[in-house]
Amino acid sequence: MTARPPTSTELEAALAQRIADSGLARYQATGAYPASEIPAIFFGTMPDKPNAAILINVYNDDRDRDPHTPIYLVQLRFRSSTGSRRDAEQLGNRVFDDLDDRVNERSNSQWGLIRVLHCHRHLRAPAAPDGNGRWSRPDSYTIMTNPS
């Protein structure tokens, strides 16, 4: 069987599991999350509850340079459980400290079945409150994978 690049859905799930394995959030592929102060991970749109959450969405899959080694652009949105901007900022900063290869001076990470050649944040947007006064901050990451 020929190795293939991951689908966007596979990459999102692997990233969610990677963040959960680092102890920064909770991830479960199915079912409702039990109540907790630990952020829960979602895909698509941010649900109203729980308050503490991380949203993951792939918004570009670029294979122009090399169809077998795609570059994905992924947005992570961090929402704090409190009305504090700093809490949302700190959550985003902790995930950045864990994920960004330039910070960690590494490459060729393994996220489950997906080999990640490089991961770095290319955009850190300002935090803003939602209609309920909960602060969130979006960051965008560039992730290059290699079929395993």
N, C-alpha and C positions, 0 to 999 in steps of 0.2 A: 504494500500500500504506500502510495506517495504521500509524504508529509505535506500538510497544507497550513496556511496561515489561520489563526483563530478567527471565528466570526466576531462581530461586535458584541453579541450576547455572551459568547464564551469569555471574551476579554473583560467585560463588565463583571461577570461572576467571579473570575479569577482575581480581579482587583479587589472586589468586595471581600473575598476570602482572605486575601493578603492583609488588608487593613484589619480585619477581625483577628487574624492570627497574631498580629502585632499588639493586640489588646486595646486598640483605639476605638473600636466600635463592635456592634453585634451584627452578625449576618446569618440569616437562615433563608434558604431558597424558597420555602413555602410556608404558609401559615402566618398567623398574626404574632407579632412580638409581644412577650409578656411585659408588664410595666417594669421600668428600670430607668435610672439616670444615665446609663451608658447609651451613647448614640446608636440608633438603628440605621441600617443601610437600605436604601431603596433605589429603584431605577424608574425612569420615565418622569413622573411628576412628584413633587414633594407632597406627601399627605399632611393633613392638619395635625395628626397625632402619630407618634409621640413628638413632644417638643424637640428633644435632642435627636438630631438626624443628620445623615449624610446622604446626598443624592448623587448618583453616578450616571452619566450619559456620554456615550461615544457620539461625537457630532461630525467627525470626518474620518474617512478610511482612504488614505492616499497610497496608491500602488503604482504611480507613474514612474518613479525612480527604479523600483524593482518590484514586480508583482508577487514575488515570493517572500519579501521582507517588507511588509506594509508599515506605514507610519500612521498611527491613530491619534486623533486629537480627542481628549476626554475632559469633560467638565465635572468637577466635584463641587458640590454646594454644601457648606457646613452650617448647620443651624444649632444654636445653643438652647439649652433647656431653660435658661433664665432670660431676663430682659437685658442682659449685659452684652454689649458689643465685644468687650474683651474676651468673654467666654467663647464666642464664635471665632474670633481671631486666634485664640489659643488652640482650639480644636484644629483649625486649618493649618496652623504652624506645626503642630505635632505630627499631622499626617505628612506634611512637606518634609519634615526632618527624617521621617521614616522612608518615604518613597524616592526622593530626589537623588539620582545617582551622582550628581555633581557634589552634593553635600557629603555623601557617603563614600565617594571615590571608588565606585564599583561599576561594573557592567556585567552583563550576562547573568541576570537573576532568573530564578525559576519560580513562577507563580502557578502552583499546581501543575498542570500539564503544559503550560504555556511558557516558552523561553522568551524572556524580555531582554533584548540587547541593550536598550537604553530607556530610561524614564527621567524626564525632568519637567519642572513647572515652567511654562513659558508666559503665564499671565496670572497675576494676583490682583483681583478686582477689589474695590472698596466694599466694606460691609455696609448693609442697610437693613432697617427694620421692616418686617412685614406688617400687615394690617392688624395683627395681634400684639405688636410690640416685641416680637422675637427677632433677634438679629441673625442674619446669615451672611456668608461670604462665599462667592464663587472663585475657584481657582481652575485654571486649565493646564493640562499636562500633555506633553508629547511623549508617546510610547511607541517604540519600535520593537517589533517582534520578529522572531525567526522560527520557521516551522521546525518542530522537534522530530 
